[in-house]
Structure formats: C-alpha cells, structure tokens
C-alpha cells in the first residue's frame, strides 16, 4: 500500500507543469513558442533566464520530493527508483496538461540526485562537457543519461537495479527526444547561440 501511494504521489508531483503555468501568468502560450515543449529549455526561450531557471528548479524538485517520500517511508532501493520513474512519467504525461508534457531530463536528474548523488553529478558534468562542444541541448541530455550507466559502476554502488533503471531511463529519453533525433539527422536541430531565422 505504501509503495502504491508513493507512486501515485510521485506521478502527481511529476505532473506539475510550471513551464505551462508560469508562461500563462505572463500571457504566453509556451506551446506556441520555439519547440512547443513545456520543459525548461523552451521556457528559457519563452521567458528568458529567470523564467527558465524557475521552471528548471521546480522540475528537478518534483523528483527530489518523490524520492524523499520513498526514503521517508523506508521503501527498498527499487522503490526509490520507481518513485523517480513515476515522477518522470508524470512530467512526460502530466494529468494537469492533457498528458502532453516535457522530455523528463530535469525531473530525472532530481531523482538521480537523491538516489545516487555522485553518479548524478558526474552525469551532469557529462552534460555540460558535451554542451560545451556541441551547443545542442538534446545531444547533451542523451549523452548525460547514457553516461549514468558508466558512472553508476565507477562512482555509484554498481547495483543491478541501478543498471536496469538506468537502461530503462535511457530508452525513455531516446523516445521523448525522437523529434530531436529526426532534426539532428536532417541537420536542423538548433544550437545554443544560433540566431533565429
């Protein structure tokens, strides 16, 4: 029962859509700006640095709270991973926004930070390193999630459950970034700093 309630609460936390709601307060329909996504990358485009930063912090915090709840209830480690995953799915398919949400990267980072902080920070470093070379957020995000599988064995606990969820998360973010991958193939994926046409 505790696990079921934690997963429901985690999904509902993940379903919070600050990118959509904060933009509406400013008279902006974020789904008509840039990529049309309600996550932090598009929030930066639509609302500038501070608006994007607020969205990013909240999106990270959703999974932090979800995993903290699982830890508070002394659920087993796999329960922590499930709570983070439920929050990520809430972000991707939010009940408050017609099940059309973001791509899950920040929310996934939030869950990883509580479950396995060193691996999460190393994956974040991988993101920043890749971003400095490519200036493409989607490529950097995919590289970061993929690198978790490496860091999990180097600075993490190397548990089988971590590898299982890490591989599942990679599959999820590849799916949510399928339009980005299509644009990469076509050579039209935007880079940070590119001027709008």
PADO-619814 format. One record per residue (C-alpha): residue number from 1; residue in one letter; x, y, z. Coordinates in pm, 1 decimal, padded with zeros to 6 digits. Layout:
num/residuo/c1/c2/c3
NUM/a/X/Y/Z
...
//
This chain:
num/residuo/c1/c2/c3
1/x/00000.0/00000.0/00000.0
2/x/00281.7/00241.6/00087.1
3/x/00450.4/00172.6/-00246.1
4/x/00126.2/00226.7/-00438.9
5/x/00054.3/00555.6/-00260.6
6/x/00414.3/00670.4/-00313.9
7/x/00392.0/00601.0/-00686.5
8/x/00062.0/00789.2/-00715.6
9/x/00202.0/01084.7/-00519.9
10/x/00521.1/01077.2/-00728.5
11/x/00325.9/01079.6/-01053.1
12/x/00111.5/01371.9/-00934.4
13/x/00423.7/01563.5/-00828.9
14/x/00575.4/01496.9/-01169.6
15/x/00256.1/01617.4/-01332.9
16/x/00307.2/01971.8/-01203.9
17/x/00375.0/02185.9/-01512.3
18/x/00545.9/02510.3/-01405.7
19/x/00656.8/02583.2/-01762.3
20/x/00296.6/02596.6/-01879.6
21/x/00154.1/02775.3/-01576.1
22/x/00427.7/03036.3/-01531.7
23/x/00416.1/03124.1/-01901.3
24/x/00039.3/03167.3/-01881.7
25/x/00082.7/03414.8/-01596.0
26/x/00295.6/03618.5/-01835.2
27/x/00040.1/03594.1/-02113.2
28/x/00247.0/03341.1/-02311.3
29/x/00128.8/03013.1/-02456.1
30/x/00455.1/02822.3/-02431.1
31/x/00321.1/02557.6/-02667.1
32/x/00326.0/02816.5/-02944.7
33/x/00683.6/02927.1/-02877.1
34/x/01002.0/02762.8/-03001.2
35/x/00975.2/02383.5/-02989.1
36/x/00631.8/02397.1/-02824.9
37/x/00764.3/02191.2/-02535.0
38/x/00673.4/02289.9/-02177.1
39/x/01011.5/02195.2/-02027.5
40/x/01286.1/02427.9/-01911.2
41/x/01477.0/02451.9/-02242.1
42/x/01175.4/02602.7/-02415.1
43/x/01089.5/02800.6/-02100.5
44/x/01425.6/02978.2/-02134.6
45/x/01332.4/03065.4/-02492.9
46/x/00985.4/03184.7/-02399.1
47/x/01051.9/03365.0/-02069.0
48/x/01422.9/03438.4/-02052.8
49/x/01679.2/03330.8/-01796.1
50/x/01486.3/03372.2/-01470.6
51/x/01166.2/03219.9/-01601.1
52/x/01356.1/02924.1/-01737.0
53/x/01557.4/02887.9/-01418.0
54/x/01243.9/02878.7/-01201.0
55/x/01093.1/02609.8/-01423.4
56/x/01415.4/02409.4/-01413.7
57/x/01441.8/02419.7/-01034.7
58/x/01079.9/02311.1/-00991.1
59/x/01113.5/02032.8/-01248.5
60/x/01418.5/01899.7/-01063.3
61/x/01248.5/01942.4/-00727.2
62/x/00947.0/01732.5/-00825.8
63/x/01150.1/01411.2/-00833.5
64/x/01356.6/01516.1/-00532.0
65/x/01033.7/01527.2/-00330.8
66/x/00913.0/01198.6/-00480.4
67/x/01230.8/01011.4/-00385.9
68/x/01245.5/01184.9/-00048.0
69/x/00896.7/01048.1/00021.4
70/x/01010.7/00696.9/-00071.2
71/x/01311.6/00733.2/00157.2
72/x/01098.6/00872.3/00438.0
73/x/00876.6/00565.3/00417.7
74/x/01185.9/00342.7/00422.7
75/x/01099.3/00177.3/00094.6
76/x/01362.0/-00055.3/-00054.9
77/x/01607.3/00086.8/-00309.3
78/x/01397.7/-00028.7/-00602.8
79/x/01110.1/00170.3/-00453.1
80/x/01324.2/00484.8/-00472.2
81/x/01393.6/00416.6/-00839.0
82/x/01023.7/00354.8/-00901.4
83/x/00930.6/00683.8/-00731.6
84/x/01177.2/00873.8/-00951.0
85/x/01044.1/00695.5/-01259.3
86/x/00683.2/00775.3/-01166.7
87/x/00775.3/01143.8/-01131.4
88/x/00945.3/01135.5/-01472.2
89/x/00637.8/00980.1/-01632.6
90/x/00423.8/01242.0/-01460.1
91/x/00640.8/01509.8/-01619.8
92/x/00618.2/01349.6/-01963.2
93/x/00246.0/01270.2/-01938.3
94/x/00102.5/01525.2/-01689.5
95/x/-00258.8/01480.9/-01592.1
96/x/-00289.6/01859.8/-01545.6
97/x/-00189.3/01932.9/-01906.8
98/x/-00370.9/01679.1/-02119.2
99/x/-00089.2/01424.7/-02083.9
100/x/00139.5/01639.1/-02303.0
101/x/00445.6/01737.2/-02102.8
102/x/00820.0/01774.8/-02123.0
103/x/01100.4/01533.6/-02201.2
104/x/01188.7/01433.2/-01847.8
105/x/01556.8/01525.2/-01821.2
106/x/01543.2/01768.7/-01527.5
107/x/01296.5/01552.9/-01337.3
108/x/01518.4/01250.8/-01393.3
109/x/01816.4/01449.4/-01264.6
110/x/01624.1/01533.7/-00947.7
111/x/01554.6/01168.1/-00876.1
112/x/01911.7/01066.6/-00951.7
113/x/02048.6/01332.2/-00716.5
114/x/01880.6/01173.5/-00417.0
115/x/01928.5/00810.6/-00512.9
116/x/02286.6/00827.8/-00633.0
117/x/02427.9/01180.1/-00597.9
118/x/02781.8/01116.8/-00722.0
119/x/02665.3/00941.1/-01037.8
120/x/02409.6/01218.1/-01093.7
121/x/02671.7/01490.9/-01057.3
122/x/02908.3/01303.8/-01289.0
123/x/02627.5/01270.6/-01545.7
124/x/02559.4/01643.4/-01509.1
125/x/02927.0/01705.4/-01575.8
126/x/02898.7/01490.5/-01888.0
127/x/02605.2/01704.5/-01997.5
128/x/02798.1/02027.9/-01952.0
129/x/03105.5/01889.2/-02128.1
130/x/02903.2/01771.2/-02426.1
131/x/02712.8/02100.2/-02434.3
132/x/03037.6/02296.4/-02446.6
133/x/03140.6/02102.5/-02758.1
134/x/02810.7/02068.9/-02943.7
135/x/02593.8/02353.8/-02810.7
136/x/02298.9/02115.8/-02863.4
137/x/02087.3/02051.7/-02553.8
138/x/01923.6/01734.3/-02683.7
139/x/02253.9/01565.0/-02767.3
140/x/02396.5/01666.0/-02430.2
141/x/02089.7/01534.8/-02247.5
142/x/02108.1/01196.7/-02419.7
143/x/02481.3/01175.5/-02352.2
144/x/02425.9/01253.5/-01983.9
145/x/02163.3/00982.8/-01935.7
146/x/02376.5/00730.1/-02124.2
147/x/02679.4/00823.1/-01912.2
148/x/02486.3/00737.6/-01594.4
149/x/02533.3/00371.1/-01683.9
150/x/02909.7/00429.2/-01682.4
151/x/02921.8/00643.5/-01369.6
152/x/02693.7/00405.2/-01182.2
153/x/02970.5/00146.9/-01196.2
154/x/03255.7/00389.8/-01124.1
155/x/03131.5/00625.5/-00852.0
156/x/02791.9/00467.2/-00777.9
157/x/02703.6/00148.4/-00597.5
158/x/02712.5/-00063.0/-00913.1
159/x/02386.4/-00234.5/-00818.7
160/x/02198.3/-00439.2/-01075.7
161/x/01880.6/-00242.0/-01007.9
162/x/02067.6/00077.2/-01096.8
163/x/02175.7/-00063.1/-01431.2
164/x/01823.1/-00186.0/-01503.9
165/x/01661.9/00150.5/-01434.0
166/x/01948.8/00338.3/-01599.6
167/x/01894.2/00143.3/-01921.6
168/x/01517.3/00193.4/-01897.1
169/x/01562.9/00568.5/-01844.7
170/x/01789.0/00586.8/-02149.3
171/x/01517.6/00417.6/-02354.1
172/x/01259.2/00664.3/-02226.0
173/x/01463.0/00974.9/-02308.8
174/x/01550.8/00840.7/-02654.0
175/x/01175.4/00806.1/-02709.5
176/x/01096.3/01155.4/-02580.1
177/x/01375.1/01301.5/-02795.0
178/x/01270.8/01125.3/-03115.2
179/x/01176.3/01455.3/-03283.6
180/x/01516.3/01598.2/-03184.8
181/x/01688.5/01293.4/-03331.4
182/x/01495.0/01344.8/-03653.3
183/x/01609.4/01707.6/-03670.4
184/x/01966.4/01601.6/-03595.0
185/x/01950.8/01362.2/-03886.5
186/x/01823.0/01643.2/-04107.8
187/x/02078.8/01889.8/-03972.7
188/x/01813.7/02130.9/-03843.8
189/x/01843.1/02081.2/-03465.7
190/x/01905.0/02427.8/-03312.6
191/x/02223.1/02508.2/-03123.2
192/x/02255.7/02742.4/-02829.4
193/x/02352.2/03083.7/-02956.9
194/x/02212.9/03036.7/-03306.0
195/x/02025.0/03337.4/-03435.9
196/x/01656.9/03291.2/-03509.3
197/x/01571.7/03291.0/-03875.9
//
